[in-house]
Structure formats: C-alpha cells, structure tokens
Amino acid sequence: MYCMGEISQLKGLGAASEQQLNAIGVYTKKDLEKIGALEAYIRMKEPHLCFLYALVGALENRSWLDVAHHDKTRLLIELDNLKYPN
C-alpha cells in the first residue's frame, strides 16, 4: 500500500503525481522548488503538458487551469530554451 507524503498535499497534485515525482528524486515541495517545475517535467520524460501546469500551480498554490491560461506561452518558451539552448 502506498503511503502519501508531502507532494500529494500540494494543490493540483495527488498520489499518482507524487509517485512519478518520487521516481525522479522529488519527495518534498522544497525538492520541487530546488529543481523547478520545468526541470522536473523534463526529468519525467515529458508527460502531458497539463502536468507541467500542475507542477507550476503546486509551487504557486494556483490551479493548473489558471497556469495554463495565463502562463502557457512563457512556459513553452522556457521549456524550449532548456531543451535547445542557443
């Protein structure tokens, strides 16, 4: 049986998200803050973009829908810059 930890208590994240993040070494909000939502997303082999929005939302205590609506373009540009630096 899986015992939920700190990650699953963050807004927009649950047990499945926590297990995926634990698999890449992220166990706490502090761990997620340290590597950032974009790096976590990349390390997770790029799941659906909604998960990126959920990671940002969890760090900022916002809905993933709000993040998708207001920050989508910025996040996609930052993600592209991380994956393909000049």
PyMOL Python script that loads the backbone (N, CA, C, O; Angstrom):
from pymol import cmd

cmd.read_pdbstr("""\
ATOM      1  N   MET A   1       0.836  -1.182   0.000  1.00  0.00           N
ATOM      2  CA  MET A   1       0.000   0.000   0.000  1.00  0.00           C
ATOM      3  C   MET A   1       0.883   1.248   0.000  1.00  0.00           C
ATOM      4  O   MET A   1       1.882   1.310   0.717  1.00  0.00           O
ATOM      5  N   TYR A   2       0.511   2.236  -0.805  1.00  0.00           N
ATOM      6  CA  TYR A   2       1.282   3.453  -0.926  1.00  0.00           C
ATOM      7  C   TYR A   2       0.877   4.442   0.161  1.00  0.00           C
ATOM      8  O   TYR A   2      -0.309   4.688   0.379  1.00  0.00           O
ATOM      9  N   CYS A   3       1.866   5.001   0.834  1.00  0.00           N
ATOM     10  CA  CYS A   3       1.619   5.998   1.878  1.00  0.00           C
ATOM     11  C   CYS A   3       1.896   7.380   1.297  1.00  0.00           C
ATOM     12  O   CYS A   3       3.025   7.689   0.917  1.00  0.00           O
ATOM     13  N   MET A   4       0.856   8.205   1.233  1.00  0.00           N
ATOM     14  CA  MET A   4       1.005   9.530   0.632  1.00  0.00           C
ATOM     15  C   MET A   4       1.885  10.409   1.505  1.00  0.00           C
ATOM     16  O   MET A   4       1.868  10.321   2.733  1.00  0.00           O
ATOM     17  N   GLY A   5       2.647  11.250   0.842  1.00  0.00           N
ATOM     18  CA  GLY A   5       3.554  12.154   1.530  1.00  0.00           C
ATOM     19  C   GLY A   5       3.219  13.605   1.261  1.00  0.00           C
ATOM     20  O   GLY A   5       2.074  13.949   0.966  1.00  0.00           O
ATOM     21  N   GLU A   6       4.221  14.445   1.363  1.00  0.00           N
ATOM     22  CA  GLU A   6       4.040  15.887   1.257  1.00  0.00           C
ATOM     23  C   GLU A   6       3.594  16.347  -0.126  1.00  0.00           C
ATOM     24  O   GLU A   6       2.751  17.237  -0.240  1.00  0.00           O
ATOM     25  N   ILE A   7       4.150  15.751  -1.176  1.00  0.00           N
ATOM     26  CA  ILE A   7       3.848  16.186  -2.545  1.00  0.00           C
ATOM     27  C   ILE A   7       2.356  16.080  -2.844  1.00  0.00           C
ATOM     28  O   ILE A   7       1.778  16.982  -3.450  1.00  0.00           O
ATOM     29  N   SER A   8       1.740  14.997  -2.429  1.00  0.00           N
ATOM     30  CA  SER A   8       0.323  14.796  -2.745  1.00  0.00           C
ATOM     31  C   SER A   8      -0.586  15.780  -2.011  1.00  0.00           C
ATOM     32  O   SER A   8      -1.777  15.861  -2.311  1.00  0.00           O
ATOM     33  N   GLN A   9      -0.044  16.519  -1.065  1.00  0.00           N
ATOM     34  CA  GLN A   9      -0.822  17.517  -0.349  1.00  0.00           C
ATOM     35  C   GLN A   9      -0.811  18.880  -1.049  1.00  0.00           C
ATOM     36  O   GLN A   9      -1.565  19.780  -0.679  1.00  0.00           O
ATOM     37  N   LEU A  10       0.049  19.024  -2.061  1.00  0.00           N
ATOM     38  CA  LEU A  10       0.131  20.288  -2.793  1.00  0.00           C
ATOM     39  C   LEU A  10      -1.060  20.423  -3.731  1.00  0.00           C
ATOM     40  O   LEU A  10      -1.581  19.428  -4.236  1.00  0.00           O
ATOM     41  N   LYS A  11      -1.480  21.642  -3.956  1.00  0.00           N
ATOM     42  CA  LYS A  11      -2.625  21.926  -4.815  1.00  0.00           C
ATOM     43  C   LYS A  11      -2.409  21.336  -6.204  1.00  0.00           C
ATOM     44  O   LYS A  11      -1.388  21.586  -6.845  1.00  0.00           O
ATOM     45  N   GLY A  12      -3.376  20.556  -6.656  1.00  0.00           N
ATOM     46  CA  GLY A  12      -3.351  20.009  -8.000  1.00  0.00           C
ATOM     47  C   GLY A  12      -2.569  18.726  -8.186  1.00  0.00           C
ATOM     48  O   GLY A  12      -2.557  18.166  -9.282  1.00  0.00           O
ATOM     49  N   LEU A  13      -1.916  18.246  -7.137  1.00  0.00           N
ATOM     50  CA  LEU A  13      -1.147  17.001  -7.231  1.00  0.00           C
ATOM     51  C   LEU A  13      -1.759  15.958  -6.319  1.00  0.00           C
ATOM     52  O   LEU A  13      -2.305  16.288  -5.266  1.00  0.00           O
ATOM     53  N   GLY A  14      -1.672  14.715  -6.715  1.00  0.00           N
ATOM     54  CA  GLY A  14      -2.208  13.622  -5.914  1.00  0.00           C
ATOM     55  C   GLY A  14      -1.199  12.497  -5.795  1.00  0.00           C
ATOM     56  O   GLY A  14      -0.005  12.682  -6.030  1.00  0.00           O
ATOM     57  N   ALA A  15      -1.696  11.332  -5.426  1.00  0.00           N
ATOM     58  CA  ALA A  15      -0.829  10.182  -5.178  1.00  0.00           C
ATOM     59  C   ALA A  15      -0.051   9.760  -6.425  1.00  0.00           C
ATOM     60  O   ALA A  15       1.135   9.445  -6.329  1.00  0.00           O
ATOM     61  N   ALA A  16      -0.694   9.749  -7.586  1.00  0.00           N
ATOM     62  CA  ALA A  16      -0.003   9.338  -8.812  1.00  0.00           C
ATOM     63  C   ALA A  16       1.103  10.330  -9.167  1.00  0.00           C
ATOM     64  O   ALA A  16       2.198   9.930  -9.563  1.00  0.00           O
ATOM     65  N   SER A  17       0.819  11.608  -9.025  1.00  0.00           N
ATOM     66  CA  SER A  17       1.836  12.638  -9.290  1.00  0.00           C
ATOM     67  C   SER A  17       2.997  12.479  -8.323  1.00  0.00           C
ATOM     68  O   SER A  17       4.162  12.591  -8.705  1.00  0.00           O
ATOM     69  N   GLU A  18       2.666  12.219  -7.080  1.00  0.00           N
ATOM     70  CA  GLU A  18       3.709  12.055  -6.072  1.00  0.00           C
ATOM     71  C   GLU A  18       4.605  10.866  -6.403  1.00  0.00           C
ATOM     72  O   GLU A  18       5.825  10.958  -6.271  1.00  0.00           O
ATOM     73  N   GLN A  19       4.025   9.768  -6.825  1.00  0.00           N
ATOM     74  CA  GLN A  19       4.821   8.592  -7.169  1.00  0.00           C
ATOM     75  C   GLN A  19       5.744   8.896  -8.351  1.00  0.00           C
ATOM     76  O   GLN A  19       6.902   8.480  -8.357  1.00  0.00           O
ATOM     77  N   GLN A  20       5.239   9.613  -9.342  1.00  0.00           N
ATOM     78  CA  GLN A  20       6.064   9.979 -10.503  1.00  0.00           C
ATOM     79  C   GLN A  20       7.211  10.893 -10.078  1.00  0.00           C
ATOM     80  O   GLN A  20       8.343  10.731 -10.535  1.00  0.00           O
ATOM     81  N   LEU A  21       6.920  11.836  -9.219  1.00  0.00           N
ATOM     82  CA  LEU A  21       7.964  12.752  -8.752  1.00  0.00           C
ATOM     83  C   LEU A  21       8.964  12.035  -7.852  1.00  0.00           C
ATOM     84  O   LEU A  21      10.166  12.288  -7.939  1.00  0.00           O
ATOM     85  N   ASN A  22       8.485  11.153  -6.997  1.00  0.00           N
ATOM     86  CA  ASN A  22       9.393  10.377  -6.149  1.00  0.00           C
ATOM     87  C   ASN A  22      10.371   9.570  -6.995  1.00  0.00           C
ATOM     88  O   ASN A  22      11.528   9.396  -6.613  1.00  0.00           O
ATOM     89  N   ALA A  23       9.911   9.079  -8.140  1.00  0.00           N
ATOM     90  CA  ALA A  23      10.753   8.268  -9.022  1.00  0.00           C
ATOM     91  C   ALA A  23      11.937   9.065  -9.576  1.00  0.00           C
ATOM     92  O   ALA A  23      12.939   8.479  -9.986  1.00  0.00           O
ATOM     93  N   ILE A  24      11.828  10.399  -9.591  1.00  0.00           N
ATOM     94  CA  ILE A  24      12.949  11.227 -10.061  1.00  0.00           C
ATOM     95  C   ILE A  24      13.645  11.939  -8.900  1.00  0.00           C
ATOM     96  O   ILE A  24      14.439  12.855  -9.110  1.00  0.00           O
ATOM     97  N   GLY A  25      13.338  11.509  -7.673  1.00  0.00           N
ATOM     98  CA  GLY A  25      14.032  12.050  -6.505  1.00  0.00           C
ATOM     99  C   GLY A  25      13.408  13.275  -5.871  1.00  0.00           C
ATOM    100  O   GLY A  25      14.057  13.963  -5.083  1.00  0.00           O
ATOM    101  N   VAL A  26      12.156  13.558  -6.203  1.00  0.00           N
ATOM    102  CA  VAL A  26      11.450  14.705  -5.622  1.00  0.00           C
ATOM    103  C   VAL A  26      10.460  14.173  -4.598  1.00  0.00           C
ATOM    104  O   VAL A  26       9.506  13.476  -4.943  1.00  0.00           O
ATOM    105  N   TYR A  27      10.702  14.515  -3.315  1.00  0.00           N
ATOM    106  CA  TYR A  27       9.876  14.000  -2.221  1.00  0.00           C
ATOM    107  C   TYR A  27       9.142  15.096  -1.452  1.00  0.00           C
ATOM    108  O   TYR A  27       8.173  14.821  -0.745  1.00  0.00           O
ATOM    109  N   THR A  28       9.600  16.324  -1.591  1.00  0.00           N
ATOM    110  CA  THR A  28       9.019  17.428  -0.833  1.00  0.00           C
ATOM    111  C   THR A  28       8.835  18.644  -1.746  1.00  0.00           C
ATOM    112  O   THR A  28       9.368  18.690  -2.855  1.00  0.00           O
ATOM    113  N   LYS A  29       8.075  19.619  -1.260  1.00  0.00           N
ATOM    114  CA  LYS A  29       7.917  20.869  -2.004  1.00  0.00           C
ATOM    115  C   LYS A  29       9.275  21.538  -2.170  1.00  0.00           C
ATOM    116  O   LYS A  29       9.564  22.121  -3.215  1.00  0.00           O
ATOM    117  N   LYS A  30      10.097  21.454  -1.143  1.00  0.00           N
ATOM    118  CA  LYS A  30      11.442  22.046  -1.207  1.00  0.00           C
ATOM    119  C   LYS A  30      12.267  21.395  -2.324  1.00  0.00           C
ATOM    120  O   LYS A  30      12.988  22.087  -3.043  1.00  0.00           O
ATOM    121  N   ASP A  31      12.164  20.080  -2.471  1.00  0.00           N
ATOM    122  CA  ASP A  31      12.846  19.383  -3.565  1.00  0.00           C
ATOM    123  C   ASP A  31      12.365  19.911  -4.917  1.00  0.00           C
ATOM    124  O   ASP A  31      13.165  20.151  -5.821  1.00  0.00           O
ATOM    125  N   LEU A  32      11.061  20.086  -5.041  1.00  0.00           N
ATOM    126  CA  LEU A  32      10.485  20.572  -6.290  1.00  0.00           C
ATOM    127  C   LEU A  32      10.904  22.009  -6.562  1.00  0.00           C
ATOM    128  O   LEU A  32      11.207  22.368  -7.699  1.00  0.00           O
ATOM    129  N   GLU A  33      10.921  22.823  -5.527  1.00  0.00           N
ATOM    130  CA  GLU A  33      11.374  24.207  -5.677  1.00  0.00           C
ATOM    131  C   GLU A  33      12.836  24.250  -6.124  1.00  0.00           C
ATOM    132  O   GLU A  33      13.223  25.086  -6.941  1.00  0.00           O
ATOM    133  N   LYS A  34      13.637  23.340  -5.579  1.00  0.00           N
ATOM    134  CA  LYS A  34      15.068  23.330  -5.871  1.00  0.00           C
ATOM    135  C   LYS A  34      15.343  23.045  -7.348  1.00  0.00           C
ATOM    136  O   LYS A  34      16.174  23.717  -7.960  1.00  0.00           O
ATOM    137  N   ILE A  35      14.663  22.068  -7.920  1.00  0.00           N
ATOM    138  CA  ILE A  35      14.920  21.759  -9.332  1.00  0.00           C
ATOM    139  C   ILE A  35      13.996  22.530 -10.266  1.00  0.00           C
ATOM    140  O   ILE A  35      14.317  22.713 -11.440  1.00  0.00           O
ATOM    141  N   GLY A  36      12.868  22.976  -9.765  1.00  0.00           N
ATOM    142  CA  GLY A  36      11.926  23.731 -10.571  1.00  0.00           C
ATOM    143  C   GLY A  36      10.977  22.845 -11.357  1.00  0.00           C
ATOM    144  O   GLY A  36      11.276  21.687 -11.646  1.00  0.00           O
ATOM    145  N   ALA A  37       9.851  23.400 -11.689  1.00  0.00           N
ATOM    146  CA  ALA A  37       8.811  22.648 -12.396  1.00  0.00           C
ATOM    147  C   ALA A  37       9.274  22.200 -13.781  1.00  0.00           C
ATOM    148  O   ALA A  37       8.997  21.075 -14.197  1.00  0.00           O
ATOM    149  N   LEU A  38       9.972  23.069 -14.488  1.00  0.00           N
ATOM    150  CA  LEU A  38      10.407  22.728 -15.845  1.00  0.00           C
ATOM    151  C   LEU A  38      11.408  21.574 -15.845  1.00  0.00           C
ATOM    152  O   LEU A  38      11.298  20.658 -16.660  1.00  0.00           O
ATOM    153  N   GLU A  39      12.373  21.613 -14.944  1.00  0.00           N
ATOM    154  CA  GLU A  39      13.366  20.530 -14.871  1.00  0.00           C
ATOM    155  C   GLU A  39      12.706  19.227 -14.438  1.00  0.00           C
ATOM    156  O   GLU A  39      13.034  18.167 -14.970  1.00  0.00           O
ATOM    157  N   ALA A  40      11.793  19.286 -13.491  1.00  0.00           N
ATOM    158  CA  ALA A  40      11.070  18.078 -13.067  1.00  0.00           C
ATOM    159  C   ALA A  40      10.309  17.493 -14.248  1.00  0.00           C
ATOM    160  O   ALA A  40      10.323  16.281 -14.464  1.00  0.00           O
ATOM    161  N   TYR A  41       9.651  18.347 -15.003  1.00  0.00           N
ATOM    162  CA  TYR A  41       8.897  17.916 -16.181  1.00  0.00           C
ATOM    163  C   TYR A  41       9.810  17.209 -17.186  1.00  0.00           C
ATOM    164  O   TYR A  41       9.458  16.153 -17.711  1.00  0.00           O
ATOM    165  N   ILE A  42      10.962  17.782 -17.446  1.00  0.00           N
ATOM    166  CA  ILE A  42      11.907  17.178 -18.387  1.00  0.00           C
ATOM    167  C   ILE A  42      12.421  15.841 -17.853  1.00  0.00           C
ATOM    168  O   ILE A  42      12.504  14.870 -18.605  1.00  0.00           O
ATOM    169  N   ARG A  43      12.762  15.779 -16.583  1.00  0.00           N
ATOM    170  CA  ARG A  43      13.279  14.533 -15.993  1.00  0.00           C
ATOM    171  C   ARG A  43      12.242  13.418 -16.016  1.00  0.00           C
ATOM    172  O   ARG A  43      12.587  12.236 -16.036  1.00  0.00           O
ATOM    173  N   MET A  44      10.972  13.801 -16.014  1.00  0.00           N
ATOM    174  CA  MET A  44       9.907  12.802 -16.032  1.00  0.00           C
ATOM    175  C   MET A  44       9.615  12.324 -17.447  1.00  0.00           C
ATOM    176  O   MET A  44       8.590  11.685 -17.685  1.00  0.00           O
ATOM    177  N   LYS A  45      10.494  12.623 -18.376  1.00  0.00           N
ATOM    178  CA  LYS A  45      10.349  12.223 -19.779  1.00  0.00           C
ATOM    179  C   LYS A  45       9.123  12.866 -20.402  1.00  0.00           C
ATOM    180  O   LYS A  45       8.427  12.253 -21.211  1.00  0.00           O
ATOM    181  N   GLU A  46       8.870  14.096 -20.019  1.00  0.00           N
ATOM    182  CA  GLU A  46       7.854  14.944 -20.616  1.00  0.00           C
ATOM    183  C   GLU A  46       6.463  14.322 -20.707  1.00  0.00           C
ATOM    184  O   GLU A  46       6.014  13.937 -21.786  1.00  0.00           O
ATOM    185  N   PRO A  47       5.800  14.229 -19.584  1.00  0.00           N
ATOM    186  CA  PRO A  47       4.397  13.791 -19.615  1.00  0.00           C
ATOM    187  C   PRO A  47       3.542  14.862 -20.286  1.00  0.00           C
ATOM    188  O   PRO A  47       4.083  15.825 -20.831  1.00  0.00           O
ATOM    189  N   HIS A  48       2.265  14.719 -20.258  1.00  0.00           N
ATOM    190  CA  HIS A  48       1.359  15.699 -20.871  1.00  0.00           C
ATOM    191  C   HIS A  48       1.639  17.095 -20.314  1.00  0.00           C
ATOM    192  O   HIS A  48       2.004  17.240 -19.147  1.00  0.00           O
ATOM    193  N   LEU A  49       1.468  18.111 -21.144  1.00  0.00           N
ATOM    194  CA  LEU A  49       1.727  19.489 -20.717  1.00  0.00           C
ATOM    195  C   LEU A  49       0.893  19.897 -19.503  1.00  0.00           C
ATOM    196  O   LEU A  49       1.319  20.750 -18.724  1.00  0.00           O
ATOM    197  N   CYS A  50      -0.266  19.313 -19.337  1.00  0.00           N
ATOM    198  CA  CYS A  50      -1.091  19.628 -18.161  1.00  0.00           C
ATOM    199  C   CYS A  50      -0.329  19.349 -16.876  1.00  0.00           C
ATOM    200  O   CYS A  50      -0.540  20.017 -15.864  1.00  0.00           O
ATOM    201  N   PHE A  51       0.558  18.356 -16.918  1.00  0.00           N
ATOM    202  CA  PHE A  51       1.336  18.052 -15.715  1.00  0.00           C
ATOM    203  C   PHE A  51       2.333  19.165 -15.419  1.00  0.00           C
ATOM    204  O   PHE A  51       2.579  19.480 -14.255  1.00  0.00           O
ATOM    205  N   LEU A  52       2.903  19.758 -16.448  1.00  0.00           N
ATOM    206  CA  LEU A  52       3.787  20.907 -16.247  1.00  0.00           C
ATOM    207  C   LEU A  52       3.008  22.041 -15.584  1.00  0.00           C
ATOM    208  O   LEU A  52       3.495  22.667 -14.643  1.00  0.00           O
ATOM    209  N   TYR A  53       1.806  22.302 -16.072  1.00  0.00           N
ATOM    210  CA  TYR A  53       0.980  23.362 -15.483  1.00  0.00           C
ATOM    211  C   TYR A  53       0.630  23.030 -14.033  1.00  0.00           C
ATOM    212  O   TYR A  53       0.570  23.923 -13.188  1.00  0.00           O
ATOM    213  N   ALA A  54       0.400  21.756 -13.748  1.00  0.00           N
ATOM    214  CA  ALA A  54       0.091  21.337 -12.375  1.00  0.00           C
ATOM    215  C   ALA A  54       1.302  21.529 -11.462  1.00  0.00           C
ATOM    216  O   ALA A  54       1.149  21.930 -10.308  1.00  0.00           O
ATOM    217  N   LEU A  55       2.497  21.248 -11.968  1.00  0.00           N
ATOM    218  CA  LEU A  55       3.710  21.437 -11.167  1.00  0.00           C
ATOM    219  C   LEU A  55       3.903  22.907 -10.820  1.00  0.00           C
ATOM    220  O   LEU A  55       4.204  23.246  -9.675  1.00  0.00           O
ATOM    221  N   VAL A  56       3.730  23.776 -11.806  1.00  0.00           N
ATOM    222  CA  VAL A  56       3.850  25.214 -11.559  1.00  0.00           C
ATOM    223  C   VAL A  56       2.763  25.654 -10.588  1.00  0.00           C
ATOM    224  O   VAL A  56       3.030  26.407  -9.651  1.00  0.00           O
ATOM    225  N   GLY A  57       1.551  25.190 -10.808  1.00  0.00           N
ATOM    226  CA  GLY A  57       0.446  25.529  -9.923  1.00  0.00           C
ATOM    227  C   GLY A  57       0.687  25.078  -8.490  1.00  0.00           C
ATOM    228  O   GLY A  57       0.365  25.796  -7.543  1.00  0.00           O
ATOM    229  N   ALA A  58       1.253  23.891  -8.333  1.00  0.00           N
ATOM    230  CA  ALA A  58       1.542  23.374  -6.994  1.00  0.00           C
ATOM    231  C   ALA A  58       2.548  24.268  -6.278  1.00  0.00           C
ATOM    232  O   ALA A  58       2.406  24.534  -5.084  1.00  0.00           O
ATOM    233  N   LEU A  59       3.549  24.727  -6.994  1.00  0.00           N
ATOM    234  CA  LEU A  59       4.558  25.592  -6.383  1.00  0.00           C
ATOM    235  C   LEU A  59       4.001  26.974  -6.052  1.00  0.00           C
ATOM    236  O   LEU A  59       4.445  27.615  -5.099  1.00  0.00           O
ATOM    237  N   GLU A  60       3.035  27.426  -6.836  1.00  0.00           N
ATOM    238  CA  GLU A  60       2.496  28.775  -6.651  1.00  0.00           C
ATOM    239  C   GLU A  60       1.114  28.774  -5.999  1.00  0.00           C
ATOM    240  O   GLU A  60       0.489  29.827  -5.871  1.00  0.00           O
ATOM    241  N   ASN A  61       0.634  27.596  -5.586  1.00  0.00           N
ATOM    242  CA  ASN A  61      -0.688  27.441  -4.965  1.00  0.00           C
ATOM    243  C   ASN A  61      -1.790  28.002  -5.874  1.00  0.00           C
ATOM    244  O   ASN A  61      -2.665  28.751  -5.437  1.00  0.00           O
ATOM    245  N   ARG A  62      -1.715  27.613  -7.148  1.00  0.00           N
ATOM    246  CA  ARG A  62      -2.691  28.032  -8.149  1.00  0.00           C
ATOM    247  C   ARG A  62      -3.245  26.811  -8.869  1.00  0.00           C
ATOM    248  O   ARG A  62      -2.623  25.748  -8.866  1.00  0.00           O
ATOM    249  N   SER A  63      -4.383  26.958  -9.469  1.00  0.00           N
ATOM    250  CA  SER A  63      -4.963  25.906 -10.290  1.00  0.00           C
ATOM    251  C   SER A  63      -4.135  25.720 -11.555  1.00  0.00           C
ATOM    252  O   SER A  63      -3.621  26.686 -12.118  1.00  0.00           O
ATOM    253  N   TRP A  64      -4.010  24.477 -11.996  1.00  0.00           N
ATOM    254  CA  TRP A  64      -3.283  24.218 -13.236  1.00  0.00           C
ATOM    255  C   TRP A  64      -3.976  24.905 -14.411  1.00  0.00           C
ATOM    256  O   TRP A  64      -3.324  25.306 -15.375  1.00  0.00           O
ATOM    257  N   LEU A  65      -5.294  25.038 -14.326  1.00  0.00           N
ATOM    258  CA  LEU A  65      -6.022  25.725 -15.398  1.00  0.00           C
ATOM    259  C   LEU A  65      -5.645  27.202 -15.471  1.00  0.00           C
ATOM    260  O   LEU A  65      -5.517  27.764 -16.559  1.00  0.00           O
ATOM    261  N   ASP A  66      -5.470  27.825 -14.312  1.00  0.00           N
ATOM    262  CA  ASP A  66      -5.051  29.219 -14.261  1.00  0.00           C
ATOM    263  C   ASP A  66      -3.650  29.369 -14.863  1.00  0.00           C
ATOM    264  O   ASP A  66      -3.383  30.302 -15.620  1.00  0.00           O
ATOM    265  N   VAL A  67      -2.775  28.448 -14.517  1.00  0.00           N
ATOM    266  CA  VAL A  67      -1.412  28.466 -15.065  1.00  0.00           C
ATOM    267  C   VAL A  67      -1.467  28.285 -16.577  1.00  0.00           C
ATOM    268  O   VAL A  67      -0.808  29.021 -17.312  1.00  0.00           O
ATOM    269  N   ALA A  68      -2.245  27.314 -17.048  1.00  0.00           N
ATOM    270  CA  ALA A  68      -2.354  27.061 -18.480  1.00  0.00           C
ATOM    271  C   ALA A  68      -2.885  28.288 -19.214  1.00  0.00           C
ATOM    272  O   ALA A  68      -2.426  28.613 -20.309  1.00  0.00           O
ATOM    273  N   HIS A  69      -3.838  28.954 -18.615  1.00  0.00           N
ATOM    274  CA  HIS A  69      -4.452  30.117 -19.253  1.00  0.00           C
ATOM    275  C   HIS A  69      -3.524  31.331 -19.281  1.00  0.00           C
ATOM    276  O   HIS A  69      -3.467  32.044 -20.283  1.00  0.00           O
ATOM    277  N   HIS A  70      -2.801  31.567 -18.197  1.00  0.00           N
ATOM    278  CA  HIS A  70      -2.010  32.784 -18.079  1.00  0.00           C
ATOM    279  C   HIS A  70      -0.512  32.634 -18.375  1.00  0.00           C
ATOM    280  O   HIS A  70       0.156  33.617 -18.696  1.00  0.00           O
ATOM    281  N   ASP A  71       0.009  31.426 -18.271  1.00  0.00           N
ATOM    282  CA  ASP A  71       1.470  31.246 -18.346  1.00  0.00           C
ATOM    283  C   ASP A  71       1.927  30.274 -19.427  1.00  0.00           C
ATOM    284  O   ASP A  71       3.120  29.990 -19.536  1.00  0.00           O
ATOM    285  N   LYS A  72       1.005  29.768 -20.218  1.00  0.00           N
ATOM    286  CA  LYS A  72       1.322  28.729 -21.196  1.00  0.00           C
ATOM    287  C   LYS A  72       2.454  29.148 -22.146  1.00  0.00           C
ATOM    288  O   LYS A  72       3.434  28.419 -22.301  1.00  0.00           O
ATOM    289  N   THR A  73       2.324  30.296 -22.765  1.00  0.00           N
ATOM    290  CA  THR A  73       3.324  30.734 -23.747  1.00  0.00           C
ATOM    291  C   THR A  73       4.695  30.877 -23.100  1.00  0.00           C
ATOM    292  O   THR A  73       5.692  30.400 -23.642  1.00  0.00           O
ATOM    293  N   ARG A  74       4.748  31.526 -21.954  1.00  0.00           N
ATOM    294  CA  ARG A  74       6.027  31.713 -21.256  1.00  0.00           C
ATOM    295  C   ARG A  74       6.657  30.375 -20.912  1.00  0.00           C
ATOM    296  O   ARG A  74       7.859  30.188 -21.106  1.00  0.00           O
ATOM    297  N   LEU A  75       5.861  29.443 -20.404  1.00  0.00           N
ATOM    298  CA  LEU A  75       6.396  28.137 -20.010  1.00  0.00           C
ATOM    299  C   LEU A  75       6.896  27.352 -21.217  1.00  0.00           C
ATOM    300  O   LEU A  75       7.934  26.695 -21.143  1.00  0.00           O
ATOM    301  N   LEU A  76       6.176  27.415 -22.314  1.00  0.00           N
ATOM    302  CA  LEU A  76       6.615  26.701 -23.514  1.00  0.00           C
ATOM    303  C   LEU A  76       7.922  27.272 -24.055  1.00  0.00           C
ATOM    304  O   LEU A  76       8.780  26.524 -24.524  1.00  0.00           O
ATOM    305  N   ILE A  77       8.075  28.586 -23.992  1.00  0.00           N
ATOM    306  CA  ILE A  77       9.324  29.216 -24.430  1.00  0.00           C
ATOM    307  C   ILE A  77      10.467  28.804 -23.501  1.00  0.00           C
ATOM    308  O   ILE A  77      11.551  28.455 -23.969  1.00  0.00           O
ATOM    309  N   GLU A  78      10.230  28.842 -22.189  1.00  0.00           N
ATOM    310  CA  GLU A  78      11.269  28.444 -21.226  1.00  0.00           C
ATOM    311  C   GLU A  78      11.636  26.982 -21.397  1.00  0.00           C
ATOM    312  O   GLU A  78      12.811  26.622 -21.320  1.00  0.00           O
ATOM    313  N   LEU A  79      10.642  26.138 -21.627  1.00  0.00           N
ATOM    314  CA  LEU A  79      10.890  24.719 -21.833  1.00  0.00           C
ATOM    315  C   LEU A  79      11.727  24.500 -23.090  1.00  0.00           C
ATOM    316  O   LEU A  79      12.678  23.718 -23.081  1.00  0.00           O
ATOM    317  N   ASP A  80      11.377  25.180 -24.151  1.00  0.00           N
ATOM    318  CA  ASP A  80      12.134  25.075 -25.401  1.00  0.00           C
ATOM    319  C   ASP A  80      13.575  25.538 -25.210  1.00  0.00           C
ATOM    320  O   ASP A  80      14.503  24.920 -25.732  1.00  0.00           O
ATOM    321  N   ASN A  81      13.767  26.637 -24.454  1.00  0.00           N
ATOM    322  CA  ASN A  81      15.118  27.137 -24.189  1.00  0.00           C
ATOM    323  C   ASN A  81      15.942  26.169 -23.364  1.00  0.00           C
ATOM    324  O   ASN A  81      17.152  26.065 -23.564  1.00  0.00           O
ATOM    325  N   LEU A  82      15.312  25.460 -22.441  1.00  0.00           N
ATOM    326  CA  LEU A  82      16.037  24.459 -21.641  1.00  0.00           C
ATOM    327  C   LEU A  82      16.433  23.260 -22.491  1.00  0.00           C
ATOM    328  O   LEU A  82      17.537  22.732 -22.357  1.00  0.00           O
ATOM    329  N   LYS A  83      15.539  22.839 -23.353  1.00  0.00           N
ATOM    330  CA  LYS A  83      15.796  21.649 -24.172  1.00  0.00           C
ATOM    331  C   LYS A  83      16.764  21.941 -25.306  1.00  0.00           C
ATOM    332  O   LYS A  83      17.556  21.080 -25.688  1.00  0.00           O
ATOM    333  N   TYR A  84      16.704  23.153 -25.845  1.00  0.00           N
ATOM    334  CA  TYR A  84      17.520  23.504 -27.008  1.00  0.00           C
ATOM    335  C   TYR A  84      18.214  24.855 -26.769  1.00  0.00           C
ATOM    336  O   TYR A  84      17.864  25.854 -27.398  1.00  0.00           O
ATOM    337  N   PRO A  85      19.189  24.880 -25.868  1.00  0.00           N
ATOM    338  CA  PRO A  85      19.873  26.154 -25.587  1.00  0.00           C
ATOM    339  C   PRO A  85      20.628  26.661 -26.811  1.00  0.00           C
ATOM    340  O   PRO A  85      21.065  25.878 -27.654  1.00  0.00           O
ATOM    341  N   ASN A  86      20.771  27.961 -26.894  1.00  0.00           N
ATOM    342  CA  ASN A  86      21.462  28.575 -28.056  1.00  0.00           C
ATOM    343  C   ASN A  86      22.884  28.155 -28.113  1.00  0.00           C
ATOM    344  O   ASN A  86      23.614  28.568 -29.015  1.00  0.00           O
TER     345      ASN A  86
END
""", "prot")
cmd.dss("prot")
cmd.show_as("cartoon", "prot")
cmd.util.cbc("prot")
cmd.orient("prot")
